[in-house]
């Protein structure tokens, strides 16, 4: 019963949070300098074409009406078109989703294979000197990883394992510069290659 009450409270709080997030993202996009229609069509586009696009994008309507239409479309799953390349945002998200899921999977695998055993070693109270050394190493790594930003820690690890020790290949991505990319079947780089 207590769990259902907590879940109901969380769902109730979720609605205003999502509204606030949508309001902030809508506001940030509207505060960007420049005219979105002019940016999309370019500086040499005729004014009539720019006005037509402003009408299609509802930029000539009041801001509250733009926000209402924005919310309505979001609820229908229509994220609109990109102002940069004109493609549907949902299609762009769908093409990038496999790579995102791949990163999530690899992160979870790293957590399960490395960090969970490190946590177990750190929490153990064994008097074995080897376990004591592992505990100190795990605590030191935890403090280092918590103190440094992720990108800096990544650069440090590249320097140690690639430049200094030469144990790992260089950071050139999944494919080399001269490699022919494999045929895309699933969208997952590790599976397709």
C-alpha positions in Angstrom: 0.0 0.0 0.0 2.8 2.4 0.9 4.6 1.6 -2.4 1.4 2.4 -4.4 1.0 5.7 -2.5 4.6 6.6 -3.2 4.2 5.6 -6.9 1.0 7.7 -7.2 2.8 10.7 -5.6 5.7 10.3 -8.1 3.4 10.1 -11.0 1.5 13.1 -9.8 4.8 15.1 -9.4 5.9 13.9 -12.9 3.3 15.9 -14.7 4.3 19.4 -13.5 8.0 18.4 -14.0 7.4 17.5 -17.6 5.4 20.7 -18.1 8.2 22.7 -16.6 10.8 20.9 -18.8 8.7 21.5 -22.0 8.3 25.2 -21.0 12.0 25.7 -20.5 13.0 23.9 -23.7 10.4 25.9 -25.7 11.5 29.1 -24.1 15.2 28.5 -24.7 14.5 27.8 -28.4 12.4 30.9 -28.7 15.1 33.0 -27.0 17.8 32.1 -29.5 18.8 35.1 -31.6 17.7 35.3 -35.2 14.6 34.4 -37.1 14.2 30.6 -37.4 12.6 30.9 -40.8 15.4 33.1 -42.1 18.0 30.8 -40.6 16.4 27.8 -42.3 16.1 29.4 -45.7 19.2 31.5 -45.7 19.9 35.2 -46.0 19.2 35.4 -49.8 15.7 33.9 -49.6 12.9 36.2 -50.8 10.8 37.8 -48.1 7.6 36.1 -49.4 9.1 32.7 -48.9 10.3 33.6 -45.5 6.8 34.8 -44.5 5.3 31.6 -45.9 7.7 29.5 -43.7 6.9 31.7 -40.7 3.3 30.8 -41.2 4.0 27.1 -41.5 6.1 27.2 -38.3 3.4 29.3 -36.5 6.0 32.0 -35.7 3.4 34.7 -36.6 1.0 33.5 -33.9 1.1 34.6 -30.2 3.7 32.8 -28.0 1.0 31.1 -25.9 -0.6 29.6 -29.0 2.8 28.4 -30.2 3.4 26.7 -26.9 -0.1 25.1 -26.9 0.5 23.7 -30.4 4.0 22.6 -29.3 2.5 20.6 -26.3 -0.2 19.1 -28.4 2.2 17.9 -31.0 4.6 16.5 -28.4 1.7 14.5 -26.8 1.0 13.1 -30.3 4.7 12.1 -30.8 5.3 14.7 -33.4 8.7 16.4 -32.5 8.6 18.5 -35.7 11.3 19.1 -38.2 14.9 20.1 -37.6 15.7 23.7 -38.4 19.1 22.7 -39.4 18.5 20.0 -42.1 14.7 19.9 -42.4 14.4 16.2 -41.5 11.9 14.9 -39.0 13.4 14.9 -35.5 11.7 11.6 -34.7 13.6 10.0 -37.6 16.9 11.5 -36.5 16.2 10.1 -33.0 15.4 6.7 -34.4 18.6 6.6 -36.4 20.7 7.5 -33.4 18.9 5.2 -30.9 20.9 2.1 -31.7 24.2 3.8 -31.0 22.8 5.2 -27.8 21.5 1.8 -26.7 24.9 0.3 -27.5 26.6 2.9 -25.2 24.1 2.2 -22.4 24.7 -1.6 -22.8 28.5 -1.2 -22.7 28.2 1.1 -19.6 26.0 -1.4 -17.8 28.4 -4.2 -18.7 31.3 -2.2 -17.4 29.5 -1.6 -14.1 28.6 -5.3 -13.7 32.1 -6.6 -14.6 34.3 -4.0 -13.0 32.5 -1.7 -10.5 30.4 -4.3 -8.7 33.4 -6.5 -7.9 35.3 -3.4 -6.8 32.4 -2.4 -4.5 32.4 -5.9 -3.0 36.2 -5.9 -2.4 35.9 -2.4 -0.9 33.1 -3.4 1.5 34.8 -6.7 2.6 36.6 -6.8 5.9 39.2 -9.5 5.0 42.6 -9.3 6.6 44.3 -10.7 3.5 47.0 -8.3 2.4 46.1 -8.7 -1.3 42.5 -7.8 -0.6 43.8 -4.8 1.4 45.8 -3.6 -1.7 42.8 -4.1 -3.9 40.6 -2.1 -1.5 43.1 0.8 -1.5 43.2 0.7 -5.3 39.4 0.6 -5.5 39.0 3.5 -3.1 41.7 5.5 -4.8 40.1 4.9 -8.2 36.7 5.9 -6.8 38.1 9.1 -5.4 39.9 9.9 -8.6 36.8 9.1 -10.8 34.6 11.2 -8.6 37.0 14.2 -8.5 37.8 14.4 -12.2 35.3 15.2 -15.0 34.6 12.1 -17.2 36.3 13.6 -20.4 39.5 14.4 -18.4 39.6 10.9 -16.9 39.1 9.5 -20.4 42.0 11.5 -21.8 44.2 10.4 -18.8 43.3 6.8 -19.4 44.1 7.1 -23.1 47.5 8.7 -22.2 48.3 5.9 -19.8 47.2 2.8 -21.7 47.8 4.0 -25.3 50.6 6.6 -25.3 52.7 5.4 -22.3 52.1 1.7 -22.0 51.0 0.9 -25.6 48.6 -1.8 -24.3 45.5 -0.6 -26.1 44.9 0.7 -29.7 44.6 4.4 -30.4 41.3 6.3 -30.1 40.3 6.2 -33.7 36.7 5.1 -33.2 35.3 1.7 -34.1 36.7 1.9 -37.6 40.0 3.1 -39.0 40.3 6.0 -41.4 40.8 3.7 -44.4 38.3 1.0 -43.4 35.2 0.5 -45.4 32.2 0.6 -43.0 30.2 -2.6 -42.8 26.7 -2.8 -44.2 24.2 -1.5 -41.7 21.7 -4.2 -40.8 20.9 -3.7 -37.1 22.3 -0.2 -36.6 24.5 -1.5 -33.7 28.1 -0.8 -34.7 29.5 -3.7 -32.7 26.9 -6.2 -34.0 27.1 -5.1 -37.7 30.9 -5.2 -37.7 
